[in-house]
Amino acid sequence: MFNWEGVSEFVAVAEAESFTAAGKRLGISTAQVSRQVSALENRLSAKLFYRTTRRVSVTEVGNIYYQHCRQVLDGLEEAERAITNLQSTPTGKLKITAPVTYGENTVAPLVNNFVAKYPDLDVSLHLTNQTLDLVHEGYDLAIRLGKLTDSTMMAKRLASRTQYVCASPDYLSAHGEPHSLSELTHHNCLQGTLDHWRFQEDGKERNIKVNGNIGCNSGRALVDAALKGIGIVQLPDYYVLPYIETGQLVSLLDHLREPDEGIWALYPHNRHLSPKVRMLLDYLGQELG
């Protein structure tokens, strides 16, 4: 009979390139991961990893072994999915990450609805504006906004978002309304994390450097400043559209608005989607779309 000891730990280390991250992913200690991998190397009489104080990398022999082990584990996961599909009820752990504000306002309520429908799920939702390493941190799913730069992940577009430039009627009454990009230099443009705003003019993308007397990495804070007539903001629809609809903010430069950006669900490319992840993806796509 085949000895499975150390195989899961080896695969986790190979994918995370870290014994510590592999331990977190498997829910065991780093020491236990190290012991299991060392025992596996002794059993195979082969060195599977190069170890330094800064990183762990797979040897040539280790890479060959990883490819075979990954296929076997994928087959076992497929068998487990088949059983789960028969049960038709998602269970087990789900680890998700999403941006802070969009996560609080939109993602978390939908995830809570999903858990209320399937209470056997154990969900960990981490809200952060940092771009996390999904494999290294053991995440099943990440919600990302805007343009994607990580080509190592699989991506599913769930919905779109629109960027608005807007200001309060009081601000426009006092300072006038800009009708061209060049006129923005004469206005108090409240800045977020970037020092430029994005537009599209004559079919080409334009990045316009802006200046203002308030800079903040919180969209809510910038909306508050705009509502108080301090300046102009460029923010996604989920921040400003309710105020535009009530007339508290006025949408500007609509003819220069860049095309809608995507709201994405990302997951590691080397993992088959489990039924619980696939069902959550379908649910989010249906609700957000």
Summary of the structure (lengths in Angstrom):
residues: 289
radius of gyration: 24.2
end to end distance: 49.5
largest distance: 81.4
contacts: 839
relative contact order: 0.14
helix: 46%
strand: 24%
